[in-house]
Amino acid sequence: MTQTPLLTLDEEDRKLAGRLLAAFLDDYERSLPDLPRIVPDIDRNVLTALLQEPFPDKGIGVERLFGDISDKILPNSTAVAHPRFLAYVQGPPNGIAPYAEAIAAALNQNCNFWQLSPAASVVERSVVRWLAGLFGYDDTAGGILTSGGSIATLNALTTALNDRRPGFRRSGLQDARSALVVYTSEEAHRCVEKAAVILGLGLDNVRRIPADGDYRMRVDALGETIRADRAAGLEPFCVVATAGTVTSGSIDPLDAIADVCRDERLWFHIDGAYGALFVLSDRKRAEFTACARADSIALDPHKLLFAPLEAGCLIVRDREKLRATYAFASSYLTVNDDPLMPDYMNYGPQLSRGFKALKVWSALRTFGVEAFRNAIDHTLTLAQYLAERIQAEPNLRLMAPVPLTAVCFQIKNATDADHTAILTTLANEGTALLGPASLGGRTGIRACVTNYRTTHADIDLIVNRLR
Ligand SMILES: Cc1ncc(COP(=O)(O)O)c(C=O)c1O
């Protein structure tokens, strides 16, 4: 009889694990619409025991493991896929995702160089090429899947530094030249500032350009600030525009910012983590035309392609600029270049990398691109419906236009504390998980429809309760 190798499951346990997994996924899917709560009623005793219980010397086996997951993990997990989870920019995972993730784990391809991941390298290339094509980039473009939009923007700023500051790879920012400055709007996501901190640019060298009444970067103020910085002996090198700001979904004037970047010879990066994939919608495509003029775009398949965490993406118009930033020759990794299969270790900071592309590729193939267009259109429709319902309610007030799917509103005469209390009540009673909004010094409530399961009835339920 052949012995089962250590750390594998024997045939009987494999069958059991398969059955239990299938049952778990099926039960979870069925439970979603009727879950009493979105944020769980956390059992602190169970979580404390999870923390303190020592790992067993002799394993508990497959059946008890699944029992623990069902009894301890599941009831203490947030129901992100619930149709009234409308907080933050996070959607439910698509249906094929858990299966694709399981296969990626089994194959365990290391997507660093092609020898360890030949098919995976091509799958990632095809996903990135499709994404780049959505924005009108041609075959000189390239990119890489990342853990999310924040890291995509960090990698973009690193590439921008390497491209705009001669000798950056050798001397970094350690020589005595003038300070480099990056420009973004006051509505930009904190990931721009985080990147500036990590890269040693310093927060004092991030200019948060004022926004207009619709929360879009003011291009006149951008131009003036760049000129003032140059006059002061500083070195502007990059503008980060946002296509879909995190709070209100506003889209900066991309074309006008592209003109400024061209005239001032600055790297033009677009943070499209939330908004860029609305390019898939016929209703919104025209608003993203100027993306083709950007040097780089960050976007998030784990938002609008409903990939499970984590799946972000950086696209760079000239992929050689990524290689110029990140490629190193290492004696311990030498493989011959192959024109078909990119070596992704040359496109970003990671060496060992998982097969994130499989879940994105699998979903696009299983459901087809049209299904994603429809899902995205559905979120747009529901956000407009929510905005209309809010406008029709005498006690509610929209705080900003709704160009995408983030709806910010206030309850008339409510204080900050009232808004916070309402958010807590809605979450505790299981009506909805919404988030806080802060715009132009005013605070309120934000519902971001990034959820293909949400229905008109869900929106009605929320508005009726708010009323
Ligand atoms: C505009 C914007 N940029 C960046 C991010 C960060 O993306 P990630 O959470 O994937 O790092 C977000 C997240 O919501 C966002 O909305």
The ligand as an ORCA input file, in Angstrom:
! r2SCAN-3c Opt
* xyz 0 1
  C      -9.939     56.299     -5.454
  C      -9.295     55.177     -4.705
  N      -7.966     55.027     -4.746
  C      -7.332     54.033     -4.098
  C      -8.036     53.134     -3.351
  C      -7.296     52.045     -2.634
  O      -7.448     50.864     -3.304
  P      -7.040     49.463     -2.592
  O      -7.943     49.375     -1.401
  O      -7.325     48.461     -3.634
  O      -5.618     49.564     -2.219
  C      -9.425     53.233     -3.267
  C     -10.202     52.294     -2.451
  O     -11.389     52.380     -2.317
  C     -10.078     54.278     -3.960
  O     -11.407     54.424     -3.931
*
